[in-house]
Each structure stands twice: as C-alpha cells, then as structure tokens.
Amino acid sequence: AATALGGMLFNTAYWPFSFLKLSSAGLGAQAFGARDGDELRAVLARGLLLAVAIGLVVLVLQAPLAALA
C-alpha cells in the first residue's frame, strides 16, 4: 500500500509538467520541418529555461511539499 501511495504521489507531482515534453516536441517538429534552425534553437531555449525555473521552484518548495504529502 505504501508503494502504491508513493507512486501515486510521484505521478501526481510530476505529470502536470509533461506539457514541456509534449509542447516542445510539437513546436520543434514544426521548426525542423520548416528547416528553421533559429526557431528550433528558440524552442529548445524556451523549454530548458522553463524546466530550470520550475525545477528551482520545486527544489525550494520540496520541504513544504514533502510535509503536505
């Protein structure tokens, strides 16, 4: 039961961030298909910047989130 609860908490915490993968893949594929290297680099940069920002927020809030869980 504890393993199932831990897995559920993990999935609940990280599934909302899957939009990064899904949106970056679609936008990157469009830029690649259009052979637009500048836009492809911009998609990568925006995705990485957003991922780092969200990661830092989660890192800062890990103690309150762990207490909540």
C-alpha positions as CSV (number, residue, x, y, z in Angstrom):
1,A,0.0,0.0,0.0
2,A,2.8,2.4,0.8
3,T,4.5,1.7,-2.6
4,A,1.2,2.4,-4.4
5,L,0.7,5.6,-2.4
6,G,4.2,6.8,-3.1
7,G,3.8,6.1,-6.8
8,M,0.6,7.9,-6.9
9,L,2.1,11.0,-5.2
10,F,5.0,10.9,-7.6
11,N,2.8,10.7,-10.6
12,T,0.5,13.5,-9.3
13,A,3.5,15.7,-8.6
14,Y,5.3,15.2,-12.0
15,W,2.5,14.5,-14.5
16,P,1.5,18.2,-14.8
17,F,4.9,19.0,-16.2
18,S,4.5,16.7,-19.1
19,F,3.3,19.7,-21.1
20,L,7.0,20.6,-21.5
21,K,7.7,17.4,-23.4
22,L,4.6,17.5,-25.5
23,S,4.6,21.1,-26.5
24,S,8.4,21.2,-27.2
25,A,8.2,18.1,-29.4
26,G,5.4,19.6,-31.5
27,L,6.9,23.0,-31.9
28,G,10.3,21.5,-32.5
29,A,9.0,19.2,-35.2
30,Q,7.3,22.2,-36.9
31,A,10.5,24.2,-36.9
32,F,12.5,21.2,-38.1
33,G,10.1,20.6,-40.9
34,A,10.3,24.2,-41.9
35,R,14.1,24.0,-41.8
36,D,14.1,26.9,-39.4
37,G,17.2,26.5,-37.2
38,D,16.7,29.7,-35.3
39,E,13.2,28.7,-34.2
40,L,14.4,25.2,-33.4
41,R,17.1,26.7,-31.1
42,A,14.5,29.1,-29.6
43,V,12.1,26.2,-28.8
44,L,14.9,24.4,-27.1
45,A,16.0,27.5,-25.1
46,R,12.4,28.3,-24.0
47,G,11.8,24.7,-22.9
48,L,15.1,24.5,-21.0
49,L,14.5,27.9,-19.3
50,L,11.0,26.9,-18.2
51,A,12.2,23.5,-17.0
52,V,15.0,25.0,-15.0
53,A,12.7,27.6,-13.5
54,I,10.1,25.0,-12.5
55,G,12.8,22.8,-11.1
56,L,14.1,25.5,-8.9
57,V,10.7,26.3,-7.6
58,V,10.1,22.6,-6.8
59,L,13.6,22.4,-5.2
60,V,12.8,25.4,-3.0
61,L,9.4,24.1,-2.0
62,Q,10.4,20.5,-1.5
63,A,10.2,20.6,2.3
64,P,6.6,22.0,2.4
65,L,5.6,19.6,-0.4
66,A,7.0,16.7,1.5
67,A,5.2,17.7,4.7
68,L,2.0,18.0,2.7
69,A,2.4,14.6,1.2
